[in-house]
Amino acid sequence: MSGYKLKTKSGAKKRFKLTASGKVKAGVAGKRHRLISHNSKYIRQNRGTDVLTDADTKKIKSYMPYA
């Protein structure tokens, strides 16, 4: 009987979103804290989200089976 549910990795659901076409969006790393040591250009250029590569997308989708 195949009534088992797979769990989503809780770290993945907090960090990644799927687009309508199935790509994975992620926030840029290095923007949480200790921003005083970064210059304004770095902070400005890393605003928003990035689309992950195909290799990374495959890995992340395995963490989120129902997304």
PDB file of N, H, CA, C and O in Angstrom:
ATOM      1  N   MET A   1       0.845  -1.192   0.000  1.00  0.00           N
ATOM      2  CA  MET A   1       0.000   0.000   0.000  1.00  0.00           C
ATOM      3  C   MET A   1       0.882   1.245   0.000  1.00  0.00           C
ATOM      4  O   MET A   1       1.802   1.360   0.810  1.00  0.00           O
ATOM      5  N   SER A   2       0.602   2.166  -0.903  1.00  0.00           N
ATOM      6  H   SER A   2      -0.145   2.072  -1.561  1.00  0.00           H
ATOM      7  CA  SER A   2       1.468   3.344  -1.021  1.00  0.00           C
ATOM      8  C   SER A   2       0.753   4.594  -0.500  1.00  0.00           C
ATOM      9  O   SER A   2       0.513   5.543  -1.247  1.00  0.00           O
ATOM     10  N   GLY A   3       0.424   4.578   0.770  1.00  0.00           N
ATOM     11  H   GLY A   3       0.619   3.808   1.377  1.00  0.00           H
ATOM     12  CA  GLY A   3      -0.270   5.716   1.371  1.00  0.00           C
ATOM     13  C   GLY A   3       0.668   6.630   2.140  1.00  0.00           C
ATOM     14  O   GLY A   3       0.230   7.422   2.974  1.00  0.00           O
ATOM     15  N   TYR A   4       1.958   6.517   1.858  1.00  0.00           N
ATOM     16  H   TYR A   4       2.313   5.873   1.181  1.00  0.00           H
ATOM     17  CA  TYR A   4       2.928   7.294   2.619  1.00  0.00           C
ATOM     18  C   TYR A   4       3.094   8.685   2.033  1.00  0.00           C
ATOM     19  O   TYR A   4       3.058   8.877   0.818  1.00  0.00           O
ATOM     20  N   LYS A   5       3.276   9.643   2.917  1.00  0.00           N
ATOM     21  H   LYS A   5       3.305   9.488   3.905  1.00  0.00           H
ATOM     22  CA  LYS A   5       3.535  11.011   2.481  1.00  0.00           C
ATOM     23  C   LYS A   5       5.014  11.317   2.668  1.00  0.00           C
ATOM     24  O   LYS A   5       5.643  10.839   3.612  1.00  0.00           O
ATOM     25  N   LEU A   6       5.558  12.113   1.767  1.00  0.00           N
ATOM     26  H   LEU A   6       5.047  12.501   1.000  1.00  0.00           H
ATOM     27  CA  LEU A   6       6.944  12.557   1.898  1.00  0.00           C
ATOM     28  C   LEU A   6       6.958  13.900   2.599  1.00  0.00           C
ATOM     29  O   LEU A   6       6.080  14.735   2.383  1.00  0.00           O
ATOM     30  N   LYS A   7       7.948  14.101   3.431  1.00  0.00           N
ATOM     31  H   LYS A   7       8.662  13.423   3.607  1.00  0.00           H
ATOM     32  CA  LYS A   7       8.060  15.390   4.116  1.00  0.00           C
ATOM     33  C   LYS A   7       8.900  16.359   3.289  1.00  0.00           C
ATOM     34  O   LYS A   7       9.891  15.980   2.665  1.00  0.00           O
ATOM     35  N   THR A   8       8.474  17.614   3.306  1.00  0.00           N
ATOM     36  H   THR A   8       7.669  17.921   3.814  1.00  0.00           H
ATOM     37  CA  THR A   8       9.241  18.688   2.696  1.00  0.00           C
ATOM     38  C   THR A   8      10.332  19.108   3.667  1.00  0.00           C
ATOM     39  O   THR A   8      10.080  19.217   4.867  1.00  0.00           O
ATOM     40  N   LYS A   9      11.535  19.345   3.170  1.00  0.00           N
ATOM     41  H   LYS A   9      11.740  19.257   2.196  1.00  0.00           H
ATOM     42  CA  LYS A   9      12.605  19.857   4.031  1.00  0.00           C
ATOM     43  C   LYS A   9      12.217  21.260   4.486  1.00  0.00           C
ATOM     44  O   LYS A   9      11.966  22.129   3.650  1.00  0.00           O
ATOM     45  N   SER A  10      12.164  21.495   5.792  1.00  0.00           N
ATOM     46  H   SER A  10      12.368  20.789   6.471  1.00  0.00           H
ATOM     47  CA  SER A  10      11.659  22.774   6.299  1.00  0.00           C
ATOM     48  C   SER A  10      12.594  23.926   5.936  1.00  0.00           C
ATOM     49  O   SER A  10      12.153  25.066   5.783  1.00  0.00           O
ATOM     50  N   GLY A  11      13.888  23.624   5.798  1.00  0.00           N
ATOM     51  H   GLY A  11      14.246  22.699   5.922  1.00  0.00           H
ATOM     52  CA  GLY A  11      14.826  24.669   5.388  1.00  0.00           C
ATOM     53  C   GLY A  11      14.584  25.120   3.961  1.00  0.00           C
ATOM     54  O   GLY A  11      14.764  26.293   3.635  1.00  0.00           O
ATOM     55  N   ALA A  12      14.171  24.179   3.100  1.00  0.00           N
ATOM     56  H   ALA A  12      14.025  23.225   3.365  1.00  0.00           H
ATOM     57  CA  ALA A  12      13.937  24.489   1.693  1.00  0.00           C
ATOM     58  C   ALA A  12      12.673  25.315   1.517  1.00  0.00           C
ATOM     59  O   ALA A  12      12.652  26.240   0.706  1.00  0.00           O
ATOM     60  N   LYS A  13      11.619  25.000   2.261  1.00  0.00           N
ATOM     61  H   LYS A  13      11.636  24.248   2.921  1.00  0.00           H
ATOM     62  CA  LYS A  13      10.373  25.741   2.075  1.00  0.00           C
ATOM     63  C   LYS A  13      10.501  27.188   2.552  1.00  0.00           C
ATOM     64  O   LYS A  13       9.753  28.058   2.106  1.00  0.00           O
ATOM     65  N   LYS A  14      11.441  27.443   3.453  1.00  0.00           N
ATOM     66  H   LYS A  14      12.048  26.736   3.815  1.00  0.00           H
ATOM     67  CA  LYS A  14      11.662  28.808   3.915  1.00  0.00           C
ATOM     68  C   LYS A  14      12.496  29.629   2.926  1.00  0.00           C
ATOM     69  O   LYS A  14      12.392  30.855   2.887  1.00  0.00           O
ATOM     70  N   ARG A  15      13.320  28.947   2.128  1.00  0.00           N
ATOM     71  H   ARG A  15      13.405  27.951   2.159  1.00  0.00           H
ATOM     72  CA  ARG A  15      14.314  29.655   1.322  1.00  0.00           C
ATOM     73  C   ARG A  15      14.027  29.724  -0.172  1.00  0.00           C
ATOM     74  O   ARG A  15      14.584  30.574  -0.866  1.00  0.00           O
ATOM     75  N   PHE A  16      13.173  28.849  -0.674  1.00  0.00           N
ATOM     76  H   PHE A  16      12.720  28.159  -0.110  1.00  0.00           H
ATOM     77  CA  PHE A  16      12.975  28.757  -2.122  1.00  0.00           C
ATOM     78  C   PHE A  16      11.513  28.856  -2.507  1.00  0.00           C
ATOM     79  O   PHE A  16      10.627  28.435  -1.763  1.00  0.00           O
ATOM     80  N   LYS A  17      11.272  29.427  -3.697  1.00  0.00           N
ATOM     81  H   LYS A  17      11.991  29.769  -4.301  1.00  0.00           H
ATOM     82  CA  LYS A  17       9.926  29.482  -4.276  1.00  0.00           C
ATOM     83  C   LYS A  17      10.023  28.962  -5.712  1.00  0.00           C
ATOM     84  O   LYS A  17      11.036  29.148  -6.385  1.00  0.00           O
ATOM     85  N   LEU A  18       8.949  28.305  -6.168  1.00  0.00           N
ATOM     86  H   LEU A  18       8.126  28.153  -5.620  1.00  0.00           H
ATOM     87  CA  LEU A  18       8.908  27.822  -7.543  1.00  0.00           C
ATOM     88  C   LEU A  18       8.142  28.790  -8.424  1.00  0.00           C
ATOM     89  O   LEU A  18       7.107  29.324  -8.025  1.00  0.00           O
ATOM     90  N   THR A  19       8.658  29.013  -9.629  1.00  0.00           N
ATOM     91  H   THR A  19       9.499  28.580  -9.954  1.00  0.00           H
ATOM     92  CA  THR A  19       7.964  29.861 -10.591  1.00  0.00           C
ATOM     93  C   THR A  19       6.923  29.004 -11.320  1.00  0.00           C
ATOM     94  O   THR A  19       6.897  27.783 -11.166  1.00  0.00           O
ATOM     95  N   ALA A  20       6.074  29.650 -12.107  1.00  0.00           N
ATOM     96  H   ALA A  20       6.095  30.642 -12.232  1.00  0.00           H
ATOM     97  CA  ALA A  20       5.022  28.943 -12.842  1.00  0.00           C
ATOM     98  C   ALA A  20       5.607  27.987 -13.860  1.00  0.00           C
ATOM     99  O   ALA A  20       5.001  26.958 -14.158  1.00  0.00           O
ATOM    100  N   SER A  21       6.783  28.308 -14.404  1.00  0.00           N
ATOM    101  H   SER A  21       7.276  29.144 -14.162  1.00  0.00           H
ATOM    102  CA  SER A  21       7.404  27.440 -15.407  1.00  0.00           C
ATOM    103  C   SER A  21       8.264  26.349 -14.773  1.00  0.00           C
ATOM    104  O   SER A  21       8.884  25.560 -15.485  1.00  0.00           O
ATOM    105  N   GLY A  22       8.306  26.297 -13.432  1.00  0.00           N
ATOM    106  H   GLY A  22       7.802  26.938 -12.854  1.00  0.00           H
ATOM    107  CA  GLY A  22       9.024  25.222 -12.754  1.00  0.00           C
ATOM    108  C   GLY A  22      10.450  25.545 -12.367  1.00  0.00           C
ATOM    109  O   GLY A  22      11.177  24.666 -11.905  1.00  0.00           O
ATOM    110  N   LYS A  23      10.866  26.788 -12.546  1.00  0.00           N
ATOM    111  H   LYS A  23      10.275  27.503 -12.921  1.00  0.00           H
ATOM    112  CA  LYS A  23      12.207  27.178 -12.117  1.00  0.00           C
ATOM    113  C   LYS A  23      12.177  27.496 -10.623  1.00  0.00           C
ATOM    114  O   LYS A  23      11.108  27.683 -10.043  1.00  0.00           O
ATOM    115  N   VAL A  24      13.354  27.558 -10.007  1.00  0.00           N
ATOM    116  H   VAL A  24      14.223  27.406 -10.478  1.00  0.00           H
ATOM    117  CA  VAL A  24      13.438  27.816  -8.570  1.00  0.00           C
ATOM    118  C   VAL A  24      14.063  29.189  -8.330  1.00  0.00           C
ATOM    119  O   VAL A  24      15.138  29.500  -8.842  1.00  0.00           O
ATOM    120  N   LYS A  25      13.364  30.001  -7.539  1.00  0.00           N
ATOM    121  H   LYS A  25      12.490  29.748  -7.123  1.00  0.00           H
ATOM    122  CA  LYS A  25      13.875  31.318  -7.171  1.00  0.00           C
ATOM    123  C   LYS A  25      14.448  31.254  -5.760  1.00  0.00           C
ATOM    124  O   LYS A  25      13.924  30.545  -4.901  1.00  0.00           O
ATOM    125  N   ALA A  26      15.530  31.999  -5.526  1.00  0.00           N
ATOM    126  H   ALA A  26      15.956  32.575  -6.224  1.00  0.00           H
ATOM    127  CA  ALA A  26      16.136  32.041  -4.203  1.00  0.00           C
ATOM    128  C   ALA A  26      16.672  33.432  -3.933  1.00  0.00           C
ATOM    129  O   ALA A  26      17.102  34.132  -4.850  1.00  0.00           O
ATOM    130  N   GLY A  27      16.647  33.823  -2.692  1.00  0.00           N
ATOM    131  H   GLY A  27      16.298  33.254  -1.947  1.00  0.00           H
ATOM    132  CA  GLY A  27      17.245  35.091  -2.291  1.00  0.00           C
ATOM    133  C   GLY A  27      18.755  34.990  -2.346  1.00  0.00           C
ATOM    134  O   GLY A  27      19.312  33.899  -2.228  1.00  0.00           O
ATOM    135  N   VAL A  28      19.414  36.109  -2.523  1.00  0.00           N
ATOM    136  H   VAL A  28      18.961  36.995  -2.619  1.00  0.00           H
ATOM    137  CA  VAL A  28      20.868  36.124  -2.633  1.00  0.00           C
ATOM    138  C   VAL A  28      21.482  35.946  -1.245  1.00  0.00           C
ATOM    139  O   VAL A  28      20.990  36.506  -0.266  1.00  0.00           O
ATOM    140  N   ALA A  29      22.552  35.169  -1.167  1.00  0.00           N
ATOM    141  H   ALA A  29      22.952  34.713  -1.962  1.00  0.00           H
ATOM    142  CA  ALA A  29      23.218  34.922   0.108  1.00  0.00           C
ATOM    143  C   ALA A  29      23.969  36.163   0.580  1.00  0.00           C
ATOM    144  O   ALA A  29      24.328  37.020  -0.226  1.00  0.00           O
ATOM    145  N   GLY A  30      24.202  36.256   1.873  1.00  0.00           N
ATOM    146  H   GLY A  30      23.910  35.559   2.529  1.00  0.00           H
ATOM    147  CA  GLY A  30      25.008  37.321   2.441  1.00  0.00           C
ATOM    148  C   GLY A  30      24.253  38.606   2.682  1.00  0.00           C
ATOM    149  O   GLY A  30      24.855  39.679   2.678  1.00  0.00           O
ATOM    150  N   LYS A  31      22.926  38.528   2.895  1.00  0.00           N
ATOM    151  H   LYS A  31      22.437  37.656   2.898  1.00  0.00           H
ATOM    152  CA  LYS A  31      22.133  39.742   3.079  1.00  0.00           C
ATOM    153  C   LYS A  31      21.361  39.747   4.408  1.00  0.00           C
ATOM    154  O   LYS A  31      20.448  40.552   4.586  1.00  0.00           O
ATOM    155  N   ARG A  32      21.715  38.874   5.320  1.00  0.00           N
ATOM    156  H   ARG A  32      22.457  38.219   5.175  1.00  0.00           H
ATOM    157  CA  ARG A  32      20.951  38.753   6.564  1.00  0.00           C
ATOM    158  C   ARG A  32      21.449  39.695   7.662  1.00  0.00           C
ATOM    159  O   ARG A  32      20.682  40.461   8.245  1.00  0.00           O
ATOM    160  N   HIS A  33      22.746  39.615   7.924  1.00  0.00           N
ATOM    161  H   HIS A  33      23.370  38.993   7.450  1.00  0.00           H
ATOM    162  CA  HIS A  33      23.301  40.427   9.004  1.00  0.00           C
ATOM    163  C   HIS A  33      24.753  40.735   8.684  1.00  0.00           C
ATOM    164  O   HIS A  33      25.286  40.254   7.685  1.00  0.00           O
ATOM    165  N   ARG A  34      25.392  41.529   9.523  1.00  0.00           N
ATOM    166  H   ARG A  34      24.958  41.920  10.335  1.00  0.00           H
ATOM    167  CA  ARG A  34      26.770  42.010   9.304  1.00  0.00           C
ATOM    168  C   ARG A  34      26.887  42.776   7.992  1.00  0.00           C
ATOM    169  O   ARG A  34      27.877  42.633   7.274  1.00  0.00           O
ATOM    170  N   LEU A  35      25.889  43.583   7.679  1.00  0.00           N
ATOM    171  H   LEU A  35      25.085  43.700   8.263  1.00  0.00           H
ATOM    172  CA  LEU A  35      25.900  44.329   6.423  1.00  0.00           C
ATOM    173  C   LEU A  35      26.766  45.584   6.518  1.00  0.00           C
ATOM    174  O   LEU A  35      27.093  46.198   5.503  1.00  0.00           O
ATOM    175  N   ILE A  36      27.131  45.956   7.729  1.00  0.00           N
ATOM    176  H   ILE A  36      26.865  45.457   8.554  1.00  0.00           H
ATOM    177  CA  ILE A  36      27.944  47.166   7.903  1.00  0.00           C
ATOM    178  C   ILE A  36      29.321  46.982   7.254  1.00  0.00           C
ATOM    179  O   ILE A  36      29.953  47.952   6.835  1.00  0.00           O
ATOM    180  N   SER A  37      29.776  45.726   7.176  1.00  0.00           N
ATOM    181  H   SER A  37      29.262  44.939   7.516  1.00  0.00           H
ATOM    182  CA  SER A  37      31.084  45.475   6.572  1.00  0.00           C
ATOM    183  C   SER A  37      31.020  45.450   5.046  1.00  0.00           C
ATOM    184  O   SER A  37      32.059  45.432   4.387  1.00  0.00           O
ATOM    185  N   HIS A  38      29.806  45.447   4.474  1.00  0.00           N
ATOM    186  H   HIS A  38      28.962  45.462   5.010  1.00  0.00           H
ATOM    187  CA  HIS A  38      29.649  45.482   3.020  1.00  0.00           C
ATOM    188  C   HIS A  38      29.369  46.905   2.561  1.00  0.00           C
ATOM    189  O   HIS A  38      28.739  47.684   3.276  1.00  0.00           O
ATOM    190  N   ASN A  39      29.840  47.240   1.362  1.00  0.00           N
ATOM    191  H   ASN A  39      30.352  46.607   0.781  1.00  0.00           H
ATOM    192  CA  ASN A  39      29.571  48.584   0.856  1.00  0.00           C
ATOM    193  C   ASN A  39      28.189  48.651   0.208  1.00  0.00           C
ATOM    194  O   ASN A  39      27.550  47.625  -0.027  1.00  0.00           O
ATOM    195  N   SER A  40      27.744  49.860  -0.074  1.00  0.00           N
ATOM    196  H   SER A  40      28.262  50.693   0.117  1.00  0.00           H
ATOM    197  CA  SER A  40      26.387  50.091  -0.586  1.00  0.00           C
ATOM    198  C   SER A  40      26.168  49.401  -1.929  1.00  0.00           C
ATOM    199  O   SER A  40      25.078  48.898  -2.201  1.00  0.00           O
ATOM    200  N   LYS A  41      27.200  49.379  -2.764  1.00  0.00           N
ATOM    201  H   LYS A  41      28.085  49.788  -2.543  1.00  0.00           H
ATOM    202  CA  LYS A  41      27.076  48.760  -4.085  1.00  0.00           C
ATOM    203  C   LYS A  41      26.763  47.268  -3.951  1.00  0.00           C
ATOM    204  O   LYS A  41      25.911  46.745  -4.669  1.00  0.00           O
ATOM    205  N   TYR A  42      27.443  46.593  -3.045  1.00  0.00           N
ATOM    206  H   TYR A  42      28.135  47.018  -2.462  1.00  0.00           H
ATOM    207  CA  TYR A  42      27.220  45.164  -2.807  1.00  0.00           C
ATOM    208  C   TYR A  42      25.784  44.918  -2.354  1.00  0.00           C
ATOM    209  O   TYR A  42      25.114  44.020  -2.863  1.00  0.00           O
ATOM    210  N   ILE A  43      25.322  45.704  -1.413  1.00  0.00           N
ATOM    211  H   ILE A  43      25.866  46.434  -1.000  1.00  0.00           H
ATOM    212  CA  ILE A  43      23.972  45.545  -0.867  1.00  0.00           C
ATOM    213  C   ILE A  43      22.926  45.802  -1.951  1.00  0.00           C
ATOM    214  O   ILE A  43      21.940  45.073  -2.057  1.00  0.00           O
ATOM    215  N   ARG A  44      23.146  46.828  -2.744  1.00  0.00           N
ATOM    216  H   ARG A  44      23.947  47.420  -2.658  1.00  0.00           H
ATOM    217  CA  ARG A  44      22.201  47.207  -3.793  1.00  0.00           C
ATOM    218  C   ARG A  44      22.141  46.148  -4.893  1.00  0.00           C
ATOM    219  O   ARG A  44      21.055  45.796  -5.354  1.00  0.00           O
ATOM    220  N   GLN A  45      23.290  45.641  -5.314  1.00  0.00           N
ATOM    221  H   GLN A  45      24.172  45.927  -4.940  1.00  0.00           H
ATOM    222  CA  GLN A  45      23.327  44.676  -6.414  1.00  0.00           C
ATOM    223  C   GLN A  45      22.781  43.307  -6.017  1.00  0.00           C
ATOM    224  O   GLN A  45      22.371  42.533  -6.882  1.00  0.00           O
ATOM    225  N   ASN A  46      22.772  43.007  -4.744  1.00  0.00           N
ATOM    226  H   ASN A  46      23.106  43.636  -4.042  1.00  0.00           H
ATOM    227  CA  ASN A  46      22.266  41.713  -4.280  1.00  0.00           C
ATOM    228  C   ASN A  46      20.836  41.795  -3.765  1.00  0.00           C
ATOM    229  O   ASN A  46      20.397  40.933  -3.005  1.00  0.00           O
ATOM    230  N   ARG A  47      20.118  42.817  -4.173  1.00  0.00           N
ATOM    231  H   ARG A  47      20.475  43.517  -4.791  1.00  0.00           H
ATOM    232  CA  ARG A  47      18.718  42.965  -3.808  1.00  0.00           C
ATOM    233  C   ARG A  47      17.874  42.022  -4.672  1.00  0.00           C
ATOM    234  O   ARG A  47      18.244  41.724  -5.807  1.00  0.00           O
ATOM    235  N   GLY A  48      16.752  41.557  -4.140  1.00  0.00           N
ATOM    236  H   GLY A  48      16.451  41.799  -3.218  1.00  0.00           H
ATOM    237  CA  GLY A  48      15.842  40.737  -4.939  1.00  0.00           C
ATOM    238  C   GLY A  48      16.220  39.272  -4.937  1.00  0.00           C
ATOM    239  O   GLY A  48      16.905  38.799  -4.031  1.00  0.00           O
ATOM    240  N   THR A  49      15.769  38.550  -5.964  1.00  0.00           N
ATOM    241  H   THR A  49      15.213  38.934  -6.700  1.00  0.00           H
ATOM    242  CA  THR A  49      15.986  37.108  -6.033  1.00  0.00           C
ATOM    243  C   THR A  49      16.697  36.729  -7.331  1.00  0.00           C
ATOM    244  O   THR A  49      16.743  37.498  -8.291  1.00  0.00           O
ATOM    245  N   ASP A  50      17.248  35.517  -7.324  1.00  0.00           N
ATOM    246  H   ASP A  50      17.211  34.892  -6.544  1.00  0.00           H
ATOM    247  CA  ASP A  50      17.909  34.959  -8.500  1.00  0.00           C
ATOM    248  C   ASP A  50      17.247  33.635  -8.862  1.00  0.00           C
ATOM    249  O   ASP A  50      16.700  32.956  -7.993  1.00  0.00           O
ATOM    250  N   VAL A  51      17.294  33.266 -10.138  1.00  0.00           N
ATOM    251  H   VAL A  51      17.739  33.818 -10.843  1.00  0.00           H
ATOM    252  CA  VAL A  51      16.829  31.952 -10.575  1.00  0.00           C
ATOM    253  C   VAL A  51      18.019  31.003 -10.530  1.00  0.00           C
ATOM    254  O   VAL A  51      19.096  31.326 -11.031  1.00  0.00           O
ATOM    255  N   LEU A  52      17.823  29.833  -9.929  1.00  0.00           N
ATOM    256  H   LEU A  52      16.948  29.571  -9.522  1.00  0.00           H
ATOM    257  CA  LEU A  52      18.903  28.868  -9.773  1.00  0.00           C
ATOM    258  C   LEU A  52      19.198  28.141 -11.080  1.00  0.00           C
ATOM    259  O   LEU A  52      18.366  28.101 -11.986  1.00  0.00           O
ATOM    260  N   THR A  53      20.387  27.570 -11.160  1.00  0.00           N
ATOM    261  H   THR A  53      21.063  27.602 -10.424  1.00  0.00           H
ATOM    262  CA  THR A  53      20.790  26.797 -12.333  1.00  0.00           C
ATOM    263  C   THR A  53      20.010  25.483 -12.377  1.00  0.00           C
ATOM    264  O   THR A  53      19.378  25.095 -11.394  1.00  0.00           O
ATOM    265  N   ASP A  54      20.057  24.802 -13.522  1.00  0.00           N
ATOM    266  H   ASP A  54      20.570  25.116 -14.320  1.00  0.00           H
ATOM    267  CA  ASP A  54      19.316  23.545 -13.696  1.00  0.00           C
ATOM    268  C   ASP A  54      19.784  22.468 -12.717  1.00  0.00           C
ATOM    269  O   ASP A  54      18.973  21.705 -12.193  1.00  0.00           O
ATOM    270  N   ALA A  55      21.088  22.412 -12.476  1.00  0.00           N
ATOM    271  H   ALA A  55      21.747  23.032 -12.902  1.00  0.00           H
ATOM    272  CA  ALA A  55      21.629  21.405 -11.560  1.00  0.00           C
ATOM    273  C   ALA A  55      21.126  21.638 -10.135  1.00  0.00           C
ATOM    274  O   ALA A  55      20.754  20.694  -9.438  1.00  0.00           O
ATOM    275  N   ASP A  56      21.117  22.903  -9.710  1.00  0.00           N
ATOM    276  H   ASP A  56      21.420  23.670 -10.276  1.00  0.00           H
ATOM    277  CA  ASP A  56      20.632  23.241  -8.364  1.00  0.00           C
ATOM    278  C   ASP A  56      19.123  23.036  -8.273  1.00  0.00           C
ATOM    279  O   ASP A  56      18.617  22.593  -7.242  1.00  0.00           O
ATOM    280  N   THR A  57      18.403  23.355  -9.346  1.00  0.00           N
ATOM    281  H   THR A  57      18.814  23.715 -10.184  1.00  0.00           H
ATOM    282  CA  THR A  57      16.952  23.208  -9.372  1.00  0.00           C
ATOM    283  C   THR A  57      16.555  21.762  -9.129  1.00  0.00           C
ATOM    284  O   THR A  57      15.619  21.493  -8.376  1.00  0.00           O
ATOM    285  N   LYS A  58      17.250  20.837  -9.754  1.00  0.00           N
ATOM    286  H   LYS A  58      18.011  21.055 -10.366  1.00  0.00           H
ATOM    287  CA  LYS A  58      16.954  19.407  -9.600  1.00  0.00           C
ATOM    288  C   LYS A  58      17.096  18.984  -8.136  1.00  0.00           C
ATOM    289  O   LYS A  58      16.277  18.227  -7.615  1.00  0.00           O
ATOM    290  N   LYS A  59      18.137  19.478  -7.490  1.00  0.00           N
ATOM    291  H   LYS A  59      18.803  20.093  -7.913  1.00  0.00           H
ATOM    292  CA  LYS A  59      18.393  19.136  -6.079  1.00  0.00           C
ATOM    293  C   LYS A  59      17.304  19.716  -5.172  1.00  0.00           C
ATOM    294  O   LYS A  59      16.798  19.023  -4.289  1.00  0.00           O
ATOM    295  N   ILE A  60      16.950  20.969  -5.384  1.00  0.00           N
ATOM    296  H   ILE A  60      17.362  21.532  -6.100  1.00  0.00           H
ATOM    297  CA  ILE A  60      15.969  21.646  -4.531  1.00  0.00           C
ATOM    298  C   ILE A  60      14.592  21.018  -4.702  1.00  0.00           C
ATOM    299  O   ILE A  60      13.847  20.882  -3.732  1.00  0.00           O
ATOM    300  N   LYS A  61      14.250  20.635  -5.927  1.00  0.00           N
ATOM    301  H   LYS A  61      14.855  20.746  -6.715  1.00  0.00           H
ATOM    302  CA  LYS A  61      12.942  20.018  -6.164  1.00  0.00           C
ATOM    303  C   LYS A  61      12.806  18.667  -5.447  1.00  0.00           C
ATOM    304  O   LYS A  61      11.700  18.249  -5.106  1.00  0.00           O
ATOM    305  N   SER A  62      13.928  17.997  -5.224  1.00  0.00           N
ATOM    306  H   SER A  62      14.827  18.337  -5.501  1.00  0.00           H
ATOM    307  CA  SER A  62      13.874  16.740  -4.480  1.00  0.00           C
ATOM    308  C   SER A  62      13.588  16.997  -2.996  1.00  0.00           C
ATOM    309  O   SER A  62      13.079  16.119  -2.299  1.00  0.00           O
ATOM    310  N   TYR A  63      13.914  18.195  -2.520  1.00  0.00           N
ATOM    311  H   TYR A  63      14.327  18.908  -3.086  1.00  0.00           H
ATOM    312  CA  TYR A  63      13.626  18.579  -1.132  1.00  0.00           C
ATOM    313  C   TYR A  63      12.150  18.976  -0.954  1.00  0.00           C
ATOM    314  O   TYR A  63      11.620  18.924   0.155  1.00  0.00           O
ATOM    315  N   MET A  64      11.496  19.371  -2.054  1.00  0.00           N
ATOM    316  H   MET A  64      11.927  19.413  -2.955  1.00  0.00           H
ATOM    317  CA  MET A  64      10.118  19.852  -1.985  1.00  0.00           C
ATOM    318  C   MET A  64       9.239  19.007  -2.897  1.00  0.00           C
ATOM    319  O   MET A  64       8.921  19.442  -4.004  1.00  0.00           O
ATOM    320  N   PRO A  65       8.837  17.815  -2.470  1.00  0.00           N
ATOM    321  CA  PRO A  65       8.152  16.883  -3.358  1.00  0.00           C
ATOM    322  C   PRO A  65       6.774  17.329  -3.816  1.00  0.00           C
ATOM    323  O   PRO A  65       6.310  16.860  -4.855  1.00  0.00           O
ATOM    324  N   TYR A  66       6.107  18.203  -3.100  1.00  0.00           N
ATOM    325  H   TYR A  66       6.484  18.584  -2.256  1.00  0.00           H
ATOM    326  CA  TYR A  66       4.744  18.616  -3.467  1.00  0.00           C
ATOM    327  C   TYR A  66       4.656  20.030  -3.981  1.00  0.00           C
ATOM    328  O   TYR A  66       3.552  20.540  -4.171  1.00  0.00           O
ATOM    329  N   ALA A  67       5.777  20.682  -4.214  1.00  0.00           N
ATOM    330  H   ALA A  67       6.674  20.268  -4.060  1.00  0.00           H
ATOM    331  CA  ALA A  67       5.758  22.076  -4.668  1.00  0.00           C
ATOM    332  C   ALA A  67       5.463  22.155  -6.154  1.00  0.00           C
ATOM    333  O   ALA A  67       5.408  23.250  -6.714  1.00  0.00           O
TER     334      ALA A  67
END
